[in-house]
Amino acid sequence: MTLPNCDEIIELIPAFVLGALDADEAARVAAHVAACPRCRAEAESFRDVMGLLPYAAGSLDPPPHVKRQLFARIAAVSENSSTYAVAQPRRPAARTSLPGRWFAPMLAIMLALIVGLGAVTFEARGRADAMAAELATNRQIMRSMEAQIAEVRQTAQTAQMQLAASQRELNETRIQLAASQRELQEIQASSSTDEQLVSFIAAPQTVSQLLGTTERAPEEASARMFMQPGHNRLVLLIYGLKSAESGKVYRLWLAKEDQAIAIGTVTVGPDGVAEFVVDAPEPMDAYNQVMITLDEVDTAAQPSEEVIFEANL
Ligand SMILES: [Zn+2]
């Protein structure tokens, strides 16, 4: 079904859909479109095209070169449409006035917008896809770097733990070495004491003297002293004496002109034996008496009453 003025109305439809007609003309087209299925279909298909515009545009800002191309295309189409309008002199003035002025440029603008913004969208989507791919790659690189850093950290931690363990071992070894060195020194010292003792006692110029025991000495106890004329050294060998009880010591005294001098303490072993080597402050000839007392540990100023051995020199 075609109404008599359909051709005229169809030319006005794009302007009508875009809202570019004046009120009277818009009312005329609206009334026709309401009654005419063919023109209504035309108007609806235009609305569909219009409906694509916001979707195509999105919220993207077209890049400058696309914008320039777009405006150039619109300008070119507008020029052509003027020519087109002039080149249609056969149409009556009433019919050519609006469609001639509006339809071609409108359609051109719309197409240009759709194509241009579609291109912008396509280009933007392409860029977005590329960026997303790049981002994914960067994320993967970052993750692998993080994994490597974690691995390095763990290795460093393990190394630190091993280092700490090694240092502890080294310290233990040092302590053991120090202990061994002390033991060795003690052994060397005691063996050298033994050697000195033996060589001193065996020397031809050495004289020995048995010390007298008091009633405080055990019955089996004996003490012998070795010395050399003109020398300060004194060697003492004691047998059969009990270890000093706690808080007491055996102390050796040398007396000169009734003045007793504490020379040192004598340690008696569990076997009742004591070996004592000491260098007196003066040659042994200077002293006229020797004495071994059982003293309190801290009374070295004067010999106690508890004399165990004594002898005049
Ligand atoms: Zn119609």
py3Dmol code that shows the C-alpha trace and the ligand (Angstrom):
import py3Dmol

protein = """\
ATOM      1  CA  MET A   1       0.000   0.000   0.000  1.00  0.00           C
ATOM      2  CA  THR A   2       1.418   3.355  -1.029  1.00  0.00           C
ATOM      3  CA  LEU A   3      -0.048   6.718  -0.111  1.00  0.00           C
ATOM      4  CA  PRO A   4       0.013   9.450  -2.767  1.00  0.00           C
ATOM      5  CA  ASN A   5       2.818  11.577  -1.171  1.00  0.00           C
ATOM      6  CA  CYS A   6       5.052   8.631  -0.102  1.00  0.00           C
ATOM      7  CA  ASP A   7       8.048   9.626  -2.277  1.00  0.00           C
ATOM      8  CA  GLU A   8       8.119  13.066  -0.731  1.00  0.00           C
ATOM      9  CA  ILE A   9       7.760  11.732   2.839  1.00  0.00           C
ATOM     10  CA  ILE A  10      10.479   9.080   2.373  1.00  0.00           C
ATOM     11  CA  GLU A  11      12.974  11.792   1.459  1.00  0.00           C
ATOM     12  CA  LEU A  12      12.120  13.630   4.683  1.00  0.00           C
ATOM     13  CA  ILE A  13      12.434  10.564   6.954  1.00  0.00           C
ATOM     14  CA  PRO A  14      16.174  10.843   7.794  1.00  0.00           C
ATOM     15  CA  ALA A  15      15.732  14.498   8.792  1.00  0.00           C
ATOM     16  CA  PHE A  16      12.575  13.523  10.688  1.00  0.00           C
ATOM     17  CA  VAL A  17      14.400  10.764  12.609  1.00  0.00           C
ATOM     18  CA  LEU A  18      17.280  13.127  13.406  1.00  0.00           C
ATOM     19  CA  GLY A  19      14.738  15.730  14.657  1.00  0.00           C
ATOM     20  CA  ALA A  20      15.918  18.227  12.018  1.00  0.00           C
ATOM     21  CA  LEU A  21      12.462  19.200  10.644  1.00  0.00           C
ATOM     22  CA  ASP A  22      10.463  22.175  11.818  1.00  0.00           C
ATOM     23  CA  ALA A  23       7.353  21.513  13.904  1.00  0.00           C
ATOM     24  CA  ASP A  24       4.780  21.644  11.050  1.00  0.00           C
ATOM     25  CA  GLU A  25       6.759  19.413   8.752  1.00  0.00           C
ATOM     26  CA  ALA A  26       7.578  16.978  11.583  1.00  0.00           C
ATOM     27  CA  ALA A  27       3.810  16.747  12.402  1.00  0.00           C
ATOM     28  CA  ARG A  28       3.020  16.081   8.717  1.00  0.00           C
ATOM     29  CA  VAL A  29       5.665  13.288   8.468  1.00  0.00           C
ATOM     30  CA  ALA A  30       4.563  11.793  11.820  1.00  0.00           C
ATOM     31  CA  ALA A  31       0.916  11.644  10.664  1.00  0.00           C
ATOM     32  CA  HIS A  32       1.972   9.999   7.373  1.00  0.00           C
ATOM     33  CA  VAL A  33       4.303   7.493   9.061  1.00  0.00           C
ATOM     34  CA  ALA A  34       1.501   6.535  11.496  1.00  0.00           C
ATOM     35  CA  ALA A  35      -0.750   5.688   8.572  1.00  0.00           C
ATOM     36  CA  CYS A  36       1.740   4.304   6.039  1.00  0.00           C
ATOM     37  CA  PRO A  37       3.472   0.947   6.732  1.00  0.00           C
ATOM     38  CA  ARG A  38       6.085   1.487   4.021  1.00  0.00           C
ATOM     39  CA  CYS A  39       7.229   4.859   5.395  1.00  0.00           C
ATOM     40  CA  ARG A  40       6.996   3.557   8.973  1.00  0.00           C
ATOM     41  CA  ALA A  41       9.336   0.693   8.029  1.00  0.00           C
ATOM     42  CA  GLU A  42      11.716   3.216   6.454  1.00  0.00           C
ATOM     43  CA  ALA A  43      11.648   5.390   9.587  1.00  0.00           C
ATOM     44  CA  GLU A  44      12.238   2.367  11.833  1.00  0.00           C
ATOM     45  CA  SER A  45      15.200   1.152   9.794  1.00  0.00           C
ATOM     46  CA  PHE A  46      16.677   4.667  10.122  1.00  0.00           C
ATOM     47  CA  ARG A  47      16.084   4.625  13.844  1.00  0.00           C
ATOM     48  CA  ASP A  48      17.939   1.288  13.947  1.00  0.00           C
ATOM     49  CA  VAL A  49      20.879   2.880  12.142  1.00  0.00           C
ATOM     50  CA  MET A  50      20.723   5.830  14.547  1.00  0.00           C
ATOM     51  CA  GLY A  51      20.605   3.416  17.443  1.00  0.00           C
ATOM     52  CA  LEU A  52      23.992   2.057  16.404  1.00  0.00           C
ATOM     53  CA  LEU A  53      25.627   5.448  16.809  1.00  0.00           C
ATOM     54  CA  PRO A  54      26.031   5.532  20.588  1.00  0.00           C
ATOM     55  CA  TYR A  55      27.222   1.940  20.559  1.00  0.00           C
ATOM     56  CA  ALA A  56      29.732   2.618  17.804  1.00  0.00           C
ATOM     57  CA  ALA A  57      30.922   5.761  19.527  1.00  0.00           C
ATOM     58  CA  GLY A  58      31.270   4.310  22.976  1.00  0.00           C
ATOM     59  CA  SER A  59      33.155   6.684  25.271  1.00  0.00           C
ATOM     60  CA  LEU A  60      36.254   6.750  23.152  1.00  0.00           C
ATOM     61  CA  ASP A  61      37.938   9.922  22.102  1.00  0.00           C
ATOM     62  CA  PRO A  62      38.956   9.432  18.432  1.00  0.00           C
ATOM     63  CA  PRO A  63      42.643   9.993  17.750  1.00  0.00           C
ATOM     64  CA  PRO A  64      43.493  13.267  15.917  1.00  0.00           C
ATOM     65  CA  HIS A  65      44.202  11.662  12.531  1.00  0.00           C
ATOM     66  CA  VAL A  66      40.827   9.878  12.506  1.00  0.00           C
ATOM     67  CA  LYS A  67      39.076  13.119  13.496  1.00  0.00           C
ATOM     68  CA  ARG A  68      40.801  14.973  10.656  1.00  0.00           C
ATOM     69  CA  GLN A  69      39.843  12.315   8.107  1.00  0.00           C
ATOM     70  CA  LEU A  70      36.271  12.377   9.393  1.00  0.00           C
ATOM     71  CA  PHE A  71      35.897  16.144   9.063  1.00  0.00           C
ATOM     72  CA  ALA A  72      37.501  16.092   5.607  1.00  0.00           C
ATOM     73  CA  ARG A  73      35.038  13.423   4.490  1.00  0.00           C
ATOM     74  CA  ILE A  74      32.085  15.403   5.887  1.00  0.00           C
ATOM     75  CA  ALA A  75      33.262  18.579   4.147  1.00  0.00           C
ATOM     76  CA  ALA A  76      33.640  16.732   0.818  1.00  0.00           C
ATOM     77  CA  VAL A  77      30.162  15.206   1.093  1.00  0.00           C
ATOM     78  CA  SER A  78      28.601  18.574   2.004  1.00  0.00           C
ATOM     79  CA  GLU A  79      30.131  20.172  -1.115  1.00  0.00           C
ATOM     80  CA  ASN A  80      28.842  17.342  -3.313  1.00  0.00           C
ATOM     81  CA  SER A  81      25.388  17.653  -1.793  1.00  0.00           C
ATOM     82  CA  SER A  82      25.240  21.352  -2.782  1.00  0.00           C
ATOM     83  CA  THR A  83      26.111  20.297  -6.305  1.00  0.00           C
ATOM     84  CA  TYR A  84      23.557  17.546  -6.027  1.00  0.00           C
ATOM     85  CA  ALA A  85      20.893  20.027  -4.897  1.00  0.00           C
ATOM     86  CA  VAL A  86      21.732  22.362  -7.761  1.00  0.00           C
ATOM     87  CA  ALA A  87      21.766  19.444 -10.188  1.00  0.00           C
ATOM     88  CA  GLN A  88      18.133  18.584  -9.454  1.00  0.00           C
ATOM     89  CA  PRO A  89      16.321  21.519 -11.022  1.00  0.00           C
ATOM     90  CA  ARG A  90      13.486  19.322 -12.280  1.00  0.00           C
ATOM     91  CA  ARG A  91      12.128  18.795  -8.767  1.00  0.00           C
ATOM     92  CA  PRO A  92       9.574  21.293  -7.511  1.00  0.00           C
ATOM     93  CA  ALA A  93      10.895  23.903  -5.049  1.00  0.00           C
ATOM     94  CA  ALA A  94       8.753  22.645  -2.149  1.00  0.00           C
ATOM     95  CA  ARG A  95      10.102  19.094  -2.517  1.00  0.00           C
ATOM     96  CA  THR A  96      13.756  19.962  -3.051  1.00  0.00           C
ATOM     97  CA  SER A  97      14.113  22.620  -0.368  1.00  0.00           C
ATOM     98  CA  LEU A  98      14.516  20.416   2.717  1.00  0.00           C
ATOM     99  CA  PRO A  99      15.567  17.023   1.367  1.00  0.00           C
ATOM    100  CA  GLY A 100      18.045  18.712  -0.968  1.00  0.00           C
ATOM    101  CA  ARG A 101      19.552  20.654   1.863  1.00  0.00           C
ATOM    102  CA  TRP A 102      19.382  18.040   4.610  1.00  0.00           C
ATOM    103  CA  PHE A 103      19.075  14.515   3.385  1.00  0.00           C
ATOM    104  CA  ALA A 104      22.375  13.931   1.583  1.00  0.00           C
ATOM    105  CA  PRO A 105      24.603  15.704   4.121  1.00  0.00           C
ATOM    106  CA  MET A 106      22.748  14.053   7.012  1.00  0.00           C
ATOM    107  CA  LEU A 107      23.151  10.617   5.546  1.00  0.00           C
ATOM    108  CA  ALA A 108      26.764  11.343   4.735  1.00  0.00           C
ATOM    109  CA  ILE A 109      27.436  12.585   8.264  1.00  0.00           C
ATOM    110  CA  MET A 110      25.761   9.550   9.741  1.00  0.00           C
ATOM    111  CA  LEU A 111      27.651   7.135   7.505  1.00  0.00           C
ATOM    112  CA  ALA A 112      30.879   8.977   8.130  1.00  0.00           C
ATOM    113  CA  LEU A 113      30.247   8.871  11.862  1.00  0.00           C
ATOM    114  CA  ILE A 114      29.430   5.173  11.763  1.00  0.00           C
ATOM    115  CA  VAL A 115      32.433   4.328   9.607  1.00  0.00           C
ATOM    116  CA  GLY A 116      34.783   6.733  11.377  1.00  0.00           C
ATOM    117  CA  LEU A 117      33.767   5.842  14.907  1.00  0.00           C
ATOM    118  CA  GLY A 118      33.671   2.174  13.944  1.00  0.00           C
ATOM    119  CA  ALA A 119      37.241   2.566  12.766  1.00  0.00           C
ATOM    120  CA  VAL A 120      38.118   4.355  15.990  1.00  0.00           C
ATOM    121  CA  THR A 121      36.452   1.588  17.967  1.00  0.00           C
ATOM    122  CA  PHE A 122      38.162  -1.080  15.913  1.00  0.00           C
ATOM    123  CA  GLU A 123      41.510   0.642  16.198  1.00  0.00           C
ATOM    124  CA  ALA A 124      41.001   1.217  19.933  1.00  0.00           C
ATOM    125  CA  ARG A 125      39.904  -2.373  20.445  1.00  0.00           C
ATOM    126  CA  GLY A 126      42.946  -3.553  18.527  1.00  0.00           C
ATOM    127  CA  ARG A 127      45.163  -1.357  20.689  1.00  0.00           C
ATOM    128  CA  ALA A 128      43.390  -2.547  23.846  1.00  0.00           C
ATOM    129  CA  ASP A 129      43.857  -6.176  22.789  1.00  0.00           C
ATOM    130  CA  ALA A 130      47.548  -5.558  22.091  1.00  0.00           C
ATOM    131  CA  MET A 131      47.931  -3.786  25.435  1.00  0.00           C
ATOM    132  CA  ALA A 132      46.092  -6.605  27.224  1.00  0.00           C
ATOM    133  CA  ALA A 133      48.406  -9.138  25.589  1.00  0.00           C
ATOM    134  CA  GLU A 134      51.441  -7.047  26.553  1.00  0.00           C
ATOM    135  CA  LEU A 135      50.106  -6.700  30.090  1.00  0.00           C
ATOM    136  CA  ALA A 136      49.576 -10.453  30.330  1.00  0.00           C
ATOM    137  CA  THR A 137      53.140 -11.033  29.095  1.00  0.00           C
ATOM    138  CA  ASN A 138      54.492  -8.475  31.595  1.00  0.00           C
ATOM    139  CA  ARG A 139      52.499 -10.098  34.393  1.00  0.00           C
ATOM    140  CA  GLN A 140      53.936 -13.465  33.469  1.00  0.00           C
ATOM    141  CA  ILE A 141      57.475 -12.015  33.401  1.00  0.00           C
ATOM    142  CA  MET A 142      56.824 -10.376  36.769  1.00  0.00           C
ATOM    143  CA  ARG A 143      55.505 -13.609  38.254  1.00  0.00           C
ATOM    144  CA  SER A 144      58.525 -15.546  36.997  1.00  0.00           C
ATOM    145  CA  MET A 145      60.836 -12.820  38.399  1.00  0.00           C
ATOM    146  CA  GLU A 146      59.019 -12.979  41.738  1.00  0.00           C
ATOM    147  CA  ALA A 147      59.448 -16.750  41.754  1.00  0.00           C
ATOM    148  CA  GLN A 148      63.170 -16.309  41.009  1.00  0.00           C
ATOM    149  CA  ILE A 149      63.525 -13.722  43.792  1.00  0.00           C
ATOM    150  CA  ALA A 150      61.770 -16.072  46.230  1.00  0.00           C
ATOM    151  CA  GLU A 151      64.109 -18.870  45.173  1.00  0.00           C
ATOM    152  CA  VAL A 152      67.186 -16.665  45.604  1.00  0.00           C
ATOM    153  CA  ARG A 153      65.904 -15.555  49.033  1.00  0.00           C
ATOM    154  CA  GLN A 154      65.434 -19.162  50.076  1.00  0.00           C
ATOM    155  CA  THR A 155      68.904 -20.062  48.829  1.00  0.00           C
ATOM    156  CA  ALA A 156      70.323 -17.098  50.772  1.00  0.00           C
ATOM    157  CA  GLN A 157      68.448 -18.177  53.893  1.00  0.00           C
ATOM    158  CA  THR A 158      69.715 -21.735  53.570  1.00  0.00           C
ATOM    159  CA  ALA A 159      73.234 -20.415  53.022  1.00  0.00           C
ATOM    160  CA  GLN A 160      72.945 -18.191  56.102  1.00  0.00           C
ATOM    161  CA  MET A 161      71.713 -21.127  58.182  1.00  0.00           C
ATOM    162  CA  GLN A 162      74.595 -23.265  56.915  1.00  0.00           C
ATOM    163  CA  LEU A 163      77.004 -20.434  57.659  1.00  0.00           C
ATOM    164  CA  ALA A 164      75.624 -20.103  61.216  1.00  0.00           C
ATOM    165  CA  ALA A 165      75.933 -23.881  61.694  1.00  0.00           C
ATOM    166  CA  SER A 166      79.502 -23.801  60.343  1.00  0.00           C
ATOM    167  CA  GLN A 167      80.361 -20.910  62.656  1.00  0.00           C
ATOM    168  CA  ARG A 168      78.955 -22.820  65.632  1.00  0.00           C
ATOM    169  CA  GLU A 169      81.004 -25.872  64.617  1.00  0.00           C
ATOM    170  CA  LEU A 170      84.076 -23.662  64.200  1.00  0.00           C
ATOM    171  CA  ASN A 171      83.531 -22.162  67.656  1.00  0.00           C
ATOM    172  CA  GLU A 172      83.152 -25.631  69.187  1.00  0.00           C
ATOM    173  CA  THR A 173      86.331 -26.740  67.423  1.00  0.00           C
ATOM    174  CA  ARG A 174      88.141 -23.641  68.735  1.00  0.00           C
ATOM    175  CA  ILE A 175      86.967 -24.350  72.279  1.00  0.00           C
ATOM    176  CA  GLN A 176      88.103 -27.981  71.945  1.00  0.00           C
ATOM    177  CA  LEU A 177      91.431 -26.830  70.507  1.00  0.00           C
ATOM    178  CA  ALA A 178      91.917 -24.405  73.405  1.00  0.00           C
ATOM    179  CA  ALA A 179      91.095 -27.190  75.878  1.00  0.00           C
ATOM    180  CA  SER A 180      93.544 -29.527  74.120  1.00  0.00           C
ATOM    181  CA  GLN A 181      96.225 -26.825  74.187  1.00  0.00           C
ATOM    182  CA  ARG A 182      95.686 -26.277  77.913  1.00  0.00           C
ATOM    183  CA  GLU A 183      95.895 -30.041  78.528  1.00  0.00           C
ATOM    184  CA  LEU A 184      99.049 -30.223  76.444  1.00  0.00           C
ATOM    185  CA  GLN A 185     100.573 -27.301  78.373  1.00  0.00           C
ATOM    186  CA  GLU A 186      99.678 -28.986  81.661  1.00  0.00           C
ATOM    187  CA  ILE A 187     101.237 -32.245  80.492  1.00  0.00           C
ATOM    188  CA  GLN A 188     104.350 -30.386  79.302  1.00  0.00           C
ATOM    189  CA  ALA A 189     104.510 -28.451  82.568  1.00  0.00           C
ATOM    190  CA  SER A 190     104.138 -31.542  84.740  1.00  0.00           C
ATOM    191  CA  SER A 191     106.597 -33.556  82.661  1.00  0.00           C
ATOM    192  CA  SER A 192     109.072 -30.700  82.794  1.00  0.00           C
ATOM    193  CA  THR A 193     108.501 -30.468  86.580  1.00  0.00           C
ATOM    194  CA  ASP A 194     109.157 -34.214  86.833  1.00  0.00           C
ATOM    195  CA  GLU A 195     112.296 -33.871  84.694  1.00  0.00           C
ATOM    196  CA  GLN A 196     113.524 -30.901  86.741  1.00  0.00           C
ATOM    197  CA  LEU A 197     112.762 -32.785  89.923  1.00  0.00           C
ATOM    198  CA  VAL A 198     114.672 -35.893  88.826  1.00  0.00           C
ATOM    199  CA  SER A 199     117.666 -34.011  87.451  1.00  0.00           C
ATOM    200  CA  PHE A 200     117.800 -31.764  90.534  1.00  0.00           C
ATOM    201  CA  ILE A 201     117.623 -34.709  92.937  1.00  0.00           C
ATOM    202  CA  ALA A 202     120.202 -36.691  90.906  1.00  0.00           C
ATOM    203  CA  ALA A 203     122.701 -33.834  90.691  1.00  0.00           C
ATOM    204  CA  PRO A 204     125.958 -34.579  92.563  1.00  0.00           C
ATOM    205  CA  GLN A 205     125.958 -31.224  94.432  1.00  0.00           C
ATOM    206  CA  THR A 206     122.431 -31.819  95.792  1.00  0.00           C
ATOM    207  CA  VAL A 207     122.151 -32.479  99.510  1.00  0.00           C
ATOM    208  CA  SER A 208     119.058 -33.960 101.138  1.00  0.00           C
ATOM    209  CA  GLN A 209     117.606 -33.716 104.613  1.00  0.00           C
ATOM    210  CA  LEU A 210     114.851 -35.712 106.263  1.00  0.00           C
ATOM    211  CA  LEU A 211     112.388 -33.487 108.153  1.00  0.00           C
ATOM    212  CA  GLY A 212     111.336 -34.370 111.636  1.00  0.00           C
ATOM    213  CA  THR A 213     107.685 -35.272 112.300  1.00  0.00           C
ATOM    214  CA  THR A 214     105.611 -33.918 115.197  1.00  0.00           C
ATOM    215  CA  GLU A 215     102.913 -35.753 117.151  1.00  0.00           C
ATOM    216  CA  ARG A 216     100.377 -34.210 114.710  1.00  0.00           C
ATOM    217  CA  ALA A 217     101.890 -36.075 111.728  1.00  0.00           C
ATOM    218  CA  PRO A 218     100.520 -39.523 110.810  1.00  0.00           C
ATOM    219  CA  GLU A 219     102.765 -42.326 111.952  1.00  0.00           C
ATOM    220  CA  GLU A 220     103.785 -43.378 108.427  1.00  0.00           C
ATOM    221  CA  ALA A 221     104.366 -39.796 107.221  1.00  0.00           C
ATOM    222  CA  SER A 222     107.793 -38.705 106.011  1.00  0.00           C
ATOM    223  CA  ALA A 223     109.184 -35.636 104.270  1.00  0.00           C
ATOM    224  CA  ARG A 224     112.560 -35.167 102.575  1.00  0.00           C
ATOM    225  CA  MET A 225     114.023 -31.915 101.311  1.00  0.00           C
ATOM    226  CA  PHE A 226     116.615 -31.483  98.513  1.00  0.00           C
ATOM    227  CA  MET A 227     118.703 -28.341  97.941  1.00  0.00           C
ATOM    228  CA  GLN A 228     122.054 -27.170  96.594  1.00  0.00           C
ATOM    229  CA  PRO A 229     124.461 -24.885  98.433  1.00  0.00           C
ATOM    230  CA  GLY A 230     124.342 -21.325  97.074  1.00  0.00           C
ATOM    231  CA  HIS A 231     121.049 -21.946  95.154  1.00  0.00           C
ATOM    232  CA  ASN A 232     117.498 -20.823  95.823  1.00  0.00           C
ATOM    233  CA  ARG A 233     115.835 -24.041  94.626  1.00  0.00           C
ATOM    234  CA  LEU A 234     114.138 -26.349  97.102  1.00  0.00           C
ATOM    235  CA  VAL A 235     112.526 -29.720  96.287  1.00  0.00           C
ATOM    236  CA  LEU A 236     110.243 -31.395  98.795  1.00  0.00           C
ATOM    237  CA  LEU A 237     108.937 -34.978  98.647  1.00  0.00           C
ATOM    238  CA  ILE A 238     106.247 -36.014 101.119  1.00  0.00           C
ATOM    239  CA  TYR A 239     104.733 -39.516 101.668  1.00  0.00           C
ATOM    240  CA  GLY A 240     101.963 -40.852 103.861  1.00  0.00           C
ATOM    241  CA  LEU A 241     100.164 -37.601 104.521  1.00  0.00           C
ATOM    242  CA  LYS A 242      96.367 -37.223 104.327  1.00  0.00           C
ATOM    243  CA  SER A 243      94.889 -34.550 102.036  1.00  0.00           C
ATOM    244  CA  ALA A 244      94.180 -31.330 103.896  1.00  0.00           C
ATOM    245  CA  GLU A 245      90.575 -31.073 105.078  1.00  0.00           C
ATOM    246  CA  SER A 246      88.314 -28.442 103.521  1.00  0.00           C
ATOM    247  CA  GLY A 247      89.334 -24.850 104.341  1.00  0.00           C
ATOM    248  CA  LYS A 248      92.887 -25.912 105.355  1.00  0.00           C
ATOM    249  CA  VAL A 249      96.210 -26.195 103.496  1.00  0.00           C
ATOM    250  CA  TYR A 250      99.711 -27.555 104.129  1.00  0.00           C
ATOM    251  CA  ARG A 251     102.036 -24.548 104.018  1.00  0.00           C
ATOM    252  CA  LEU A 252     105.829 -24.508 103.743  1.00  0.00           C
ATOM    253  CA  TRP A 253     107.720 -21.936 105.806  1.00  0.00           C
ATOM    254  CA  LEU A 254     111.376 -20.945 105.795  1.00  0.00           C
ATOM    255  CA  ALA A 255     112.698 -19.048 108.843  1.00  0.00           C
ATOM    256  CA  LYS A 256     115.663 -16.705 109.026  1.00  0.00           C
ATOM    257  CA  GLU A 257     116.650 -14.916 112.248  1.00  0.00           C
ATOM    258  CA  ASP A 258     113.349 -16.006 113.869  1.00  0.00           C
ATOM    259  CA  GLN A 259     111.361 -14.476 110.951  1.00  0.00           C
ATOM    260  CA  ALA A 260     109.138 -17.093 109.217  1.00  0.00           C
ATOM    261  CA  ILE A 261     108.286 -16.554 105.529  1.00  0.00           C
ATOM    262  CA  ALA A 262     105.446 -18.429 103.795  1.00  0.00           C
ATOM    263  CA  ILE A 263     106.995 -20.061 100.694  1.00  0.00           C
ATOM    264  CA  GLY A 264     103.938 -21.810  99.271  1.00  0.00           C
ATOM    265  CA  THR A 265     101.162 -24.337  99.787  1.00  0.00           C
ATOM    266  CA  VAL A 266     101.746 -28.052  99.308  1.00  0.00           C
ATOM    267  CA  THR A 267      99.002 -30.125  97.718  1.00  0.00           C
ATOM    268  CA  VAL A 268      98.823 -33.747  98.867  1.00  0.00           C
ATOM    269  CA  GLY A 269      97.287 -36.147  96.356  1.00  0.00           C
ATOM    270  CA  PRO A 270      94.814 -38.939  97.208  1.00  0.00           C
ATOM    271  CA  ASP A 271      97.781 -41.374  97.320  1.00  0.00           C
ATOM    272  CA  GLY A 272      99.242 -39.303 100.193  1.00  0.00           C
ATOM    273  CA  VAL A 273     102.152 -38.078  98.022  1.00  0.00           C
ATOM    274  CA  ALA A 274     103.248 -34.472  97.471  1.00  0.00           C
ATOM    275  CA  GLU A 275     106.017 -33.174  95.209  1.00  0.00           C
ATOM    276  CA  PHE A 276     106.920 -29.553  95.652  1.00  0.00           C
ATOM    277  CA  VAL A 277     109.491 -27.501  93.767  1.00  0.00           C
ATOM    278  CA  VAL A 278     110.022 -23.837  94.616  1.00  0.00           C
ATOM    279  CA  ASP A 279     112.631 -21.142  94.357  1.00  0.00           C
ATOM    280  CA  ALA A 280     113.072 -19.349  97.691  1.00  0.00           C
ATOM    281  CA  PRO A 281     113.636 -15.568  97.752  1.00  0.00           C
ATOM    282  CA  GLU A 282     117.243 -16.114  98.874  1.00  0.00           C
ATOM    283  CA  PRO A 283     119.744 -18.991  98.491  1.00  0.00           C
ATOM    284  CA  MET A 284     118.846 -21.834 100.804  1.00  0.00           C
ATOM    285  CA  ASP A 285     122.023 -21.163 102.904  1.00  0.00           C
ATOM    286  CA  ALA A 286     120.307 -17.974 104.198  1.00  0.00           C
ATOM    287  CA  TYR A 287     117.647 -19.930 106.124  1.00  0.00           C
ATOM    288  CA  ASN A 288     118.100 -21.773 109.419  1.00  0.00           C
ATOM    289  CA  GLN A 289     114.743 -23.480 109.799  1.00  0.00           C
ATOM    290  CA  VAL A 290     112.059 -25.219 107.660  1.00  0.00           C
ATOM    291  CA  MET A 291     108.513 -26.006 108.760  1.00  0.00           C
ATOM    292  CA  ILE A 292     105.336 -27.488 107.270  1.00  0.00           C
ATOM    293  CA  THR A 293     102.128 -26.520 109.075  1.00  0.00           C
ATOM    294  CA  LEU A 294      98.433 -27.295 108.601  1.00  0.00           C
ATOM    295  CA  ASP A 295      96.997 -23.776 108.262  1.00  0.00           C
ATOM    296  CA  GLU A 296      93.694 -22.084 107.628  1.00  0.00           C
ATOM    297  CA  VAL A 297      93.639 -21.208 103.896  1.00  0.00           C
ATOM    298  CA  ASP A 298      93.811 -17.435 104.510  1.00  0.00           C
ATOM    299  CA  THR A 299      96.363 -17.225 107.330  1.00  0.00           C
ATOM    300  CA  ALA A 300      99.698 -16.919 105.502  1.00  0.00           C
ATOM    301  CA  ALA A 301     101.097 -14.200 107.755  1.00  0.00           C
ATOM    302  CA  GLN A 302     102.176 -16.497 110.567  1.00  0.00           C
ATOM    303  CA  PRO A 303     102.521 -20.289 110.918  1.00  0.00           C
ATOM    304  CA  SER A 304      99.800 -21.924 112.974  1.00  0.00           C
ATOM    305  CA  GLU A 305     100.407 -24.095 116.040  1.00  0.00           C
ATOM    306  CA  GLU A 306      99.702 -27.188 113.944  1.00  0.00           C
ATOM    307  CA  VAL A 307     103.238 -28.039 112.854  1.00  0.00           C
ATOM    308  CA  ILE A 308     103.508 -31.347 110.967  1.00  0.00           C
ATOM    309  CA  PHE A 309     107.189 -31.395 109.887  1.00  0.00           C
ATOM    310  CA  GLU A 310     110.140 -29.309 110.999  1.00  0.00           C
ATOM    311  CA  ALA A 311     113.914 -29.273 110.736  1.00  0.00           C
ATOM    312  CA  ASN A 312     116.850 -27.026 111.465  1.00  0.00           C
ATOM    313  CA  LEU A 313     119.042 -26.323 108.486  1.00  0.00           C
TER     314      LEU A 313
END
"""
ligand_1 = """\
1
ZN
Zn 4.193 6.491 2.735
"""
view = py3Dmol.view(width=600, height=400)
view.addModel(protein, "pdb")
view.setStyle({"model": 0}, {"cartoon": {"style": "trace"}})
view.addModel(ligand_1, "xyz")
view.setStyle({"model": 1}, {"stick": {}})
view.zoomTo()
view.show()
